[in-house]
Structure formats: structure tokens, C-alpha cells
């Protein structure tokens, strides 16, 4: 089994009826199998869905699944611990219990992967992070 976030996304998209998968956290942003032209919109939708889960928690409701329908696409969103969202673009008629079990089976691996420090591949970003902080004048 591939021990990367891409491997987890592949496991999720292998579930019957799942077309695309994504994992979102405020800290890490969105990892997704969606085409690049849909990534920004999905990131915005993920933040909105995260707000729905936060609102439900604030009134002591313990929901961890939300379903949103757009035209012929159903978005199934699952909140796992640490406010991490698993987003699945699915067909309208899927076996929800089976998909839910699939999400639960990878939830611990997702949390483990997102707990690791992020690797920085962009040299400019790395250089900016390592730049010495200038002392403020007296």
C-alpha cells in the first residue's frame, strides 16, 4: 500500500461510485484528484463545509457527514478528527455505508500523514523561510 496522501486518494477513488477524492485541512490546504481547473472552487467549498461542521459542533450536534448535490454530481464530505475533511465526488447512487467504511479505513493514515512536517519543494519558498529576520531599529 502506498504510504502517501496520493496513495490514500487512490484508495478512496477505487471505491465504487467515487470519481474524485480530496483531503482538506486548514493547515495543509487541499490534496485532490480533481482536475487543476476545479481545485480552487473545491478549496472554497471545503472551507464552507468546514464552517458547517463547526456550526454543528457549536450547537452540540455531532454530525460528521454532509452531502451536497450539484447537477449530476454529489459531494460527500466526511469530517475526521483534527478538523480534517475527506471530500468525495460521487455518482448519485452509491453505497453510502460502504463509502463511509472506506473513509474510516483511511482516516488514521490521513491524520498520520498530515501530522508530519510538510516538505517544501519550491526553492523560492524555502529561501524566504530561511531568510534571517532583520532586527528592528532602536
Legacy VTK file of the C-alpha trace (Angstrom):
# vtk DataFile Version 3.0
C-alpha trace
ASCII
DATASET POLYDATA
POINTS 138 float
0.000 0.000 0.000
1.287 3.468 -0.959
2.055 5.390 2.270
1.476 8.851 0.782
-1.520 11.163 0.598
-1.677 10.332 -3.124
-1.910 6.648 -2.194
-4.782 7.370 0.177
-6.570 9.356 -2.536
-6.103 6.399 -4.896
-7.684 4.095 -2.296
-10.656 6.429 -1.980
-11.172 6.770 -5.731
-11.072 2.964 -6.021
-14.363 2.812 -4.084
-17.272 2.015 -6.389
-19.055 5.190 -7.477
-16.303 7.591 -6.333
-14.996 9.690 -9.223
-12.579 12.009 -7.393
-11.298 12.345 -3.842
-9.801 15.131 -1.795
-8.426 15.748 1.683
-8.587 19.243 3.161
-7.259 20.827 6.336
-6.796 24.500 7.189
-3.119 23.867 7.877
-2.307 21.932 4.694
-4.914 23.079 2.200
-6.364 20.723 -0.392
-4.912 17.498 -1.782
-7.136 16.250 -4.570
-7.500 14.103 -7.661
-9.725 16.752 -9.255
-8.556 18.462 -12.445
-6.499 21.615 -11.832
-9.285 23.886 -13.123
-11.578 22.656 -10.311
-9.074 22.850 -7.439
-9.742 26.474 -6.371
-13.511 26.017 -6.300
-13.154 22.811 -4.350
-10.882 24.505 -1.799
-13.541 27.191 -1.292
-16.260 24.549 -0.961
-14.118 22.668 1.578
-13.787 25.801 3.726
-17.567 26.304 3.566
-18.211 22.685 4.531
-15.724 23.046 7.394
-17.766 26.012 8.627
-20.918 23.872 8.505
-19.255 21.235 10.689
-18.009 23.942 13.089
-21.523 25.403 13.344
-22.951 21.960 14.083
-20.363 21.423 16.839
-21.188 24.830 18.347
-24.781 23.726 18.925
-23.700 20.318 20.242
-24.695 18.299 17.186
-22.263 15.539 16.366
-22.693 15.163 12.611
-19.640 14.096 10.654
-21.133 13.722 7.166
-22.567 16.311 4.764
-23.887 15.700 1.263
-24.152 18.460 -1.332
-25.608 17.938 -4.792
-24.606 19.891 -7.923
-26.285 18.931 -11.219
-25.215 15.281 -11.746
-22.512 15.301 -9.077
-22.854 14.505 -5.408
-20.191 15.733 -2.993
-19.938 13.593 0.118
-17.927 15.300 2.856
-16.719 13.483 5.948
-15.076 15.174 8.918
-12.453 13.090 10.663
-10.629 14.106 13.874
-8.439 17.215 13.863
-10.976 19.027 11.616
-9.742 17.220 8.522
-12.245 16.845 5.697
-12.444 13.994 3.234
-14.316 15.135 0.119
-15.606 12.677 -2.438
-17.130 13.489 -5.812
-19.501 10.596 -6.400
-22.252 9.304 -8.587
-25.732 9.992 -7.260
-26.466 6.394 -6.375
-23.676 4.916 -4.319
-23.483 2.577 -1.370
-23.090 5.214 1.376
-22.336 2.719 4.181
-19.556 1.143 2.078
-18.068 4.537 1.201
-18.270 5.591 4.863
-16.384 2.431 5.856
-13.780 3.215 3.188
-13.268 6.692 4.656
-12.991 5.280 8.186
-10.414 2.752 6.989
-8.037 5.510 5.791
-8.800 8.164 8.443
-5.922 7.189 10.757
-3.457 7.152 7.833
-4.632 10.620 6.722
-4.144 12.004 10.237
-0.690 10.411 10.436
0.367 11.822 7.062
-0.892 15.322 7.867
0.825 15.276 11.260
4.223 15.014 9.551
6.015 18.265 8.763
5.307 19.401 5.219
8.158 19.095 2.724
8.944 22.271 0.823
9.806 21.631 -2.803
9.842 25.235 -4.001
13.327 26.755 -3.687
11.982 30.339 -3.517
9.644 29.457 -0.648
12.422 27.665 1.202
14.786 30.626 0.727
12.144 33.040 2.065
11.597 30.877 5.137
15.303 30.631 5.850
15.990 34.346 5.308
17.301 35.956 8.521
14.867 38.223 10.280
16.156 41.801 10.322
16.443 43.403 13.707
14.129 46.323 14.247
15.919 49.636 14.606
16.045 51.077 18.155
LINES 1 139
138 0 1 2 3 4 5 6 7 8 9 10 11 12 13 14 15 16 17 18 19 20 21 22 23 24 25 26 27 28 29 30 31 32 33 34 35 36 37 38 39 40 41 42 43 44 45 46 47 48 49 50 51 52 53 54 55 56 57 58 59 60 61 62 63 64 65 66 67 68 69 70 71 72 73 74 75 76 77 78 79 80 81 82 83 84 85 86 87 88 89 90 91 92 93 94 95 96 97 98 99 100 101 102 103 104 105 106 107 108 109 110 111 112 113 114 115 116 117 118 119 120 121 122 123 124 125 126 127 128 129 130 131 132 133 134 135 136 137
